[in-house]
Amino acid sequence: MKITVRLLSIILAAFLLHGCSTTGQGVGEDFSFSKEKNVGLFAFALRWDRKCEKSNPLLPVHAKSYITGGKGAYLINFENPFLSEDFENPPGYFYIIEGEPGKRKMDDVTLVMDHNNYKISFKPITFNIFKGKLNYLGEVYIKAENCRHKVIRNISFPVGDATVKITDQWKRDKKIIVKRLKNIKDIKVVKHLMKQ
């Protein structure tokens, strides 16, 4: 059977579009805890309000961060042209992520814009993952502004400022959790909002 380059391109494009139609951050709808695994879940909404304007409208913007602490790090997308958003005005995503129990933190965002990687730092946001439970962390609203180049010892560094607000949006977010997790009735849910 002969596969043409065009057909292969169509199949690849369809796969990429399907794969990018969700945040790609989280557990599947059939998730359930097992006694053999030492894991917990954490869930939160992330809203991103970027006031840093880009100069080139043709270049895409990508903003990301990593949640660190314990084993491994979790990639968190703030702004990605290939992912569909869960929220609008300001845009954002809702995450349900599996991880080993322990304390975690997030303390910066990398904003890729106009061929620059702006490092936007803020006071660390911390939370815990609890074994065998889903910990609802609330909504994190981050506003980035004042992107500029800071010169230190004749070297230019792209930086920006950020303000962070953490709120309890359980009434809204509970509906998202129920919709995404088929086995939610079997999962113990606790609520400990992120702290800064």
C-alpha positions, 0 to 999 in steps of 0.5 A: 500500500502506497501512502502519499506525503499529502495523506501522511500530512493530513493524518499527522495534522488530524492527530495533532489537532485532536491531541491539542484539543484539551489542556493535556494536563491531568488524569483521564476520566477513568482515574481511580486510586489503587492501594499499590500507588502512593499518589494523590490528586491536586486540582486548580484553576489558572487564569492568566491576564497578560498586560505585556503587549507584543510587538510582532502580531505574527509570532505566537505567545507561549507562557508556562511554569513548572510546579516543583518539589518532591520527585519530578516537575509538572509543566503548567501552561498559562498561554499556549496557542495549541491548547483549548482554554477552559476559561475566557476573560481572562483566559485559563485552564483547569488542571487535575494532576496526579502526584506523589504526596508532599509539598509543592511550589510555583514561583515564576512564569516564562513568557515566550514573546517576540523571540524573548523569554521573559522571566516573571517572578513572584512570591512562591505559591505553595500547596500539598498533595495528600495520598489517596485524596483530591486536594482542591487548591482554588483559582490562581489569577496571575496578572503579568505586566511591565515586560522590559529588558533589565540590564545587569553588568552590561547584559540585558535580561527580559523580565516582567512583574506579576501580581497573584490572587488566590480565590475559592471558586469551589462552586464553579470548579466542582462542576468541572471536576464532576464532569472530568472524573467519572469515579469522583464519588469514590474519591475523597475531596479535601479543600486546602487553598494554595498559599502565598 
